[in-house]
Amino acid sequence: MELRALTRLAAPALAVLIALCAGCTGATVQGRPGASGLRDPYFPRAGNGGYQVEHYALDLAYDPADGELRGTAVITARAEQGLSSFNLDFSGLKVEGVDVQGVAARYNRTGSELTVRPAKDVRKGEVFRTKVEYGGRPKPLVDPDGSKEGWISTGGGTAVGVGEPVGSMGWFPGNHHPSDKAAYDVTVTVPAGYEAVSNGELLSRRDVGGGRTAFAWRSAEPMASYLATVAVGKFKVTTGRTASGVSVYQAVSPGEEEASRAVLARVPEMVEWGSATFGPYPFRTVGSIVMPARSLGYALETQTKPVYPGAPDEELVLHELAHQWFGDSVSPRSWKDMWLNEGFATYAEWLWAESHGGVSAQRRFEAFLAGDTSVDGHAGVDWAAFPPASPPGAEHISDDPVYYRGAMVLHRIRQEVGDEKFFDLLRGWAADHRYGNASTADFTAYAQRRTGADLKRVWDVWLYGDARPKA
């Protein structure tokens, strides 16, 4: 059989035939190509098969004057199969070199797929390190809903890397799907006078010569890549601790300090309230990154340090902090499970208001059901749109039903089982899935088992139903 015919075979069949031919000459082929996507229902090319990342070491240098970003990514992963090649998600920036286990590797790019062919097959179970050197002027990516993500210059020398759902591939190569979580070490070098902020704890800040400063950050707890961030700017930084000892790091863009001061001062209180309501805060540090006003079209729950587009209000800060439990520590198994992020964080807003002299969760629930806008000014729920667990496409995973109908599902569970069992469910869910991933099916099964209640009607009518419930 000629080679051109071989290349038309599916990858597994091709690997077998090559292995047979190799056996004729005494060579041994132990691997096969890793998949170039994980077949996510909404982003089928996101992520890659054949390995799980354990650690990212990112060494970045950014020049605000010309927008140049240079990086070295060292990705430590464990092979789940023998690998003759594997893929990384990476978009835009120029790849300048790749090695695997310290040996130069061949590579090629097709769209946002970087295919790496190591000089020697990676064995199943082997922990291997891939180094990618890259650089250029990163450009934002455009989401299916039209919003921008990736590496975004926000003017005045300020820039931020944000990644939901797949924008992180615009500033570092990786396995960019929420089901593959890893620890991170991120070092960012910037001109003196600038601050560089990332997830986790600041390990060091040092002068590296040439009028430059290097900031080293560590995220020891597992993190989905869409929650990774780097922000560069002339931020005003304040630090502190919560009552239970969680370190606090707040970075605020010039001009936003006064408008942000009061609400950011409540972050420690919100963390303590969340710990009492949802269980212990899951990370070692907490904080905020306040970008210039209107620099982004959205806030994002980047792990330990949510990003805000200008001074946030109390409700928004509480929402993004609630994600640290629901979305960051317990991450979605696929992008179809977004209501487990947004419905929970929205319901946390209702609980915060209820416990701080505001509108009760029951009153909000009734208002959304009736289309009453007098409670919080929202237009209510479009019951003809779609149920929270079934967005009709990638462009709808952040639409209102995911947030508000998702919150209503949780309130219906609360109505069915009572407060004691409901809050035990929230704490148990956060504890038993800590640092992991979970699907909607995981949650429905867990809720019924934990509460001992038959919640089938809640799932059928409120989670998956298309029609407006009769309550």
FENVEN-V683627 format. One record per residue. N is the residue number from 1. PSI is psi in degrees with one decimal (* if undefined). OMEGA is omega in whole degrees, -180 to 180 (* if undefined). Layout:
n;psi;omega
N;PSI;OMEGA
N;PSI;OMEGA
This chain:
n;psi;omega
1;129.8;-177
2;158.9;-174
3;-38.4;-179
4;-33.5;176
5;-37.0;178
6;-41.6;-174
7;-13.6;178
8;-5.3;179
9;155.9;172
10;152.4;-175
11;-46.0;-179
12;-42.6;180
13;-40.3;178
14;-41.8;-180
15;-38.8;180
16;-45.6;-179
17;-40.3;177
18;-39.8;179
19;-40.1;179
20;-43.1;178
21;-40.1;179
22;-36.0;179
23;-30.1;180
24;-26.8;-177
25;3.7;179
26;-3.9;178
27;162.0;179
28;122.4;175
29;116.1;-175
30;-14.9;-170
31;174.5;173
32;164.1;-177
33;142.0;171
34;152.2;-178
35;147.2;-179
36;13.2;176
37;160.6;-178
38;8.3;178
39;39.0;172
40;141.7;-177
41;-28.8;-177
42;-26.3;179
43;74.4;-171
44;-24.6;-180
45;-4.7;180
46;142.0;-180
47;175.8;-177
48;152.0;-178
49;163.4;174
50;-10.1;-179
51;162.9;172
52;130.8;179
53;137.8;175
54;-30.5;-174
55;138.5;170
56;131.1;169
57;108.6;-178
58;125.8;177
59;105.4;-173
60;148.1;172
61;127.7;-177
62;134.7;178
63;105.2;-179
64;-22.7;-177
65;-40.5;-178
66;1.2;177
67;15.9;-179
68;130.9;176
69;124.6;176
70;142.9;-176
71;153.4;167
72;122.2;178
73;124.0;173
74;115.3;-173
75;115.5;178
76;123.3;-174
77;162.0;175
78;127.1;-179
79;130.4;177
80;-4.6;176
81;166.6;170
82;133.5;-174
83;120.3;169
84;-22.0;174
85;163.4;177
86;165.4;-175
87;151.8;169
88;145.0;175
89;124.6;-178
90;131.6;-173
91;133.5;166
92;-64.9;-173
93;152.3;-176
94;129.9;175
95;128.0;-177
96;-10.5;177
97;148.6;179
98;135.0;169
99;155.2;177
100;124.1;-178
101;35.6;176
102;2.3;-179
103;132.0;-179
104;137.1;-179
105;149.3;172
106;152.7;179
107;159.3;172
108;162.9;-177
109;138.1;171
110;108.5;-176
111;-124.0;-179
112;14.2;179
113;121.8;172
114;110.4;-179
115;126.1;-177
116;130.8;177
117;98.4;-178
118;154.8;180
119;-27.8;180
120;137.3;180
121;144.4;174
122;129.2;-178
123;151.4;174
124;132.0;-179
125;-9.9;-178
126;137.6;171
127;120.8;-175
128;151.9;-177
129;129.6;178
130;127.1;178
131;128.5;178
132;125.1;175
133;136.1;-173
134;169.4;178
135;173.4;179
136;-168.2;177
137;104.2;-176
138;147.1;177
139;145.8;178
140;152.7;171
141;153.2;-180
142;124.6;179
143;164.4;174
144;-26.7;179
145;3.5;177
146;-9.5;179
147;160.5;-178
148;144.8;176
149;-175.2;-177
150;-141.9;178
151;118.0;-173
152;121.2;173
153;125.5;-174
154;10.9;177
155;151.6;178
156;25.0;-180
157;-1.2;-178
158;139.7;179
159;158.0;179
160;142.4;172
161;120.8;178
162;154.4;-166
163;8.4;-177
164;123.2;4
165;-33.5;-174
166;17.1;-174
167;-17.6;-179
168;-24.3;178
169;-9.4;176
170;-8.3;178
171;-8.0;167
172;145.5;180
173;147.7;-180
174;-170.3;176
175;87.0;-165
176;70.9;172
177;141.7;-174
178;-17.5;-179
179;-11.4;179
180;99.1;-177
181;149.6;-175
182;166.5;171
183;156.9;-177
184;140.7;162
185;123.0;-176
186;120.3;174
187;129.5;-177
188;124.2;179
189;127.9;-176
190;163.5;177
191;148.2;177
192;140.5;-177
193;-16.1;176
194;152.3;172
195;146.4;174
196;119.5;-173
197;138.0;177
198;-172.4;-178
199;157.6;172
200;-145.1;-173
201;141.2;174
202;113.7;-180
203;-38.3;-178
204;156.9;173
205;116.7;-173
206;148.6;175
207;124.6;-179
208;13.2;178
209;164.4;179
210;25.3;-179
211;32.8;-178
212;152.9;178
213;136.4;179
214;130.6;178
215;125.4;180
216;123.9;-177
217;147.2;179
218;131.6;172
219;99.6;-176
220;-31.2;-180
221;148.4;-178
222;142.0;-178
223;133.7;171
224;144.1;-172
225;-26.9;-180
226;-12.6;179
227;-3.1;178
228;147.3;178
229;153.3;166
230;131.9;176
231;134.0;-180
232;130.4;179
233;177.7;178
234;61.8;-174
235;151.1;166
236;120.3;-175
237;132.7;172
238;150.0;-179
239;165.0;178
240;-160.5;178
241;150.8;173
242;172.1;-180
243;-29.2;-179
244;3.6;173
245;6.3;177
246;128.7;-180
247;144.3;-176
248;132.2;180
249;112.0;-178
250;128.2;178
251;120.7;-172
252;130.8;180
253;147.3;176
254;138.0;-179
255;-11.9;180
256;-2.0;-173
257;-48.7;-174
258;-44.9;-178
259;-22.5;-177
260;-19.6;-166
261;-50.1;-173
262;-44.7;-177
263;-36.9;179
264;-26.6;176
265;-18.8;-180
266;-4.2;-180
267;-47.9;178
268;-40.3;178
269;-41.1;180
270;-38.6;178
271;-42.2;179
272;-40.2;176
273;-45.3;179
274;-38.2;179
275;-37.3;178
276;-29.8;-175
277;-41.5;-173
278;-7.2;-174
279;171.5;-173
280;139.6;176
281;132.2;-168
282;-2.7;-175
283;169.9;-177
284;-17.5;-176
285;160.4;179
286;159.1;179
287;-160.4;-177
288;149.8;170
289;111.8;-180
290;110.3;180
291;171.0;175
292;150.1;-178
293;137.4;177
294;21.2;179
295;-28.7;176
296;162.2;178
297;7.4;-174
298;160.9;167
299;160.7;-179
300;141.3;-174
301;39.9;180
302;135.3;-164
303;125.8;-179
304;-21.1;-179
305;81.2;177
306;147.4;179
307;132.7;-179
308;140.3;180
309;72.8;-172
310;177.7;-177
311;123.6;-179
312;162.9;172
313;174.3;-174
314;-42.8;-178
315;-40.6;-180
316;-42.8;179
317;-43.2;179
318;-40.6;180
319;-50.4;-177
320;-32.6;176
321;-36.0;177
322;-30.3;177
323;-22.4;180
324;-32.6;173
325;-49.4;-169
326;94.0;-177
327;-43.1;-179
328;-59.5;175
329;-54.1;173
330;104.0;-174
331;155.7;-179
332;145.2;176
333;-32.6;174
334;170.2;-179
335;-9.9;175
336;-15.7;-176
337;22.3;-175
338;-27.5;-179
339;-26.0;176
340;-24.6;172
341;-61.4;-167
342;-35.2;177
343;-41.1;179
344;-43.9;-179
345;-35.4;177
346;-42.0;178
347;-30.5;175
348;-37.6;175
349;-44.2;-179
350;-41.5;-179
351;-39.5;179
352;-47.7;179
353;-44.5;-179
354;-38.2;-177
355;-0.8;180
356;34.2;173
357;12.1;180
358;-160.8;-179
359;138.5;-180
360;156.9;176
361;-35.7;179
362;-41.8;-179
363;-40.4;178
364;-43.7;178
365;-48.1;-179
366;-39.4;-179
367;-43.5;178
368;-37.6;179
369;-37.1;-177
370;-8.4;-175
371;24.9;-179
372;114.3;-178
373;1.2;-175
374;-15.7;-176
375;-53.4;-180
376;11.9;176
377;-3.0;179
378;151.3;-174
379;0.6;-178
380;-166.4;-175
381;131.7;174
382;97.8;-175
383;-13.1;178
384;-4.6;-176
385;-84.0;178
386;155.4;178
387;157.4;-172
388;-29.9;-177
389;2.2;-175
390;61.9;173
391;139.9;-174
392;-7.1;179
393;171.6;-176
394;-31.1;-178
395;-5.4;-176
396;5.0;-174
397;-12.2;176
398;22.5;179
399;165.5;-175
400;-42.2;-178
401;-32.1;179
402;-37.6;-179
403;-60.8;-167
404;-42.0;175
405;-32.2;175
406;-44.3;177
407;-37.0;-180
408;-33.6;175
409;-45.4;-180
410;-39.5;180
411;-35.7;177
412;-38.7;175
413;-44.2;179
414;-42.3;178
415;-38.1;-177
416;-39.7;-170
417;-12.9;-178
418;162.6;-173
419;-41.7;-175
420;-49.4;-179
421;-33.6;-179
422;-48.6;-179
423;-27.9;171
424;-37.6;177
425;-46.7;-180
426;-46.3;-179
427;-39.2;180
428;-42.5;179
429;-46.1;-180
430;-36.2;-178
431;-45.5;-173
432;-17.8;178
433;16.9;-178
434;128.4;178
435;13.5;-178
436;-161.1;179
437;152.0;-180
438;153.0;180
439;171.9;175
440;-41.5;178
441;-37.5;176
442;-43.5;-177
443;-45.1;-177
444;-41.2;178
445;-41.7;-179
446;-43.0;-178
447;-42.1;180
448;-40.4;-180
449;-43.2;-176
450;-40.0;-177
451;-19.7;-176
452;13.3;-176
453;152.2;172
454;105.7;-174
455;19.6;-175
456;-40.1;-179
457;-35.4;176
458;-45.0;-180
459;-46.3;-175
460;-42.3;-173
461;-44.5;-171
462;-35.4;-178
463;-39.4;-176
464;-11.1;-175
465;146.6;-179
466;-27.4;-174
467;159.2;177
468;122.0;-180
469;157.2;177
470;3.1;178
471;*;*
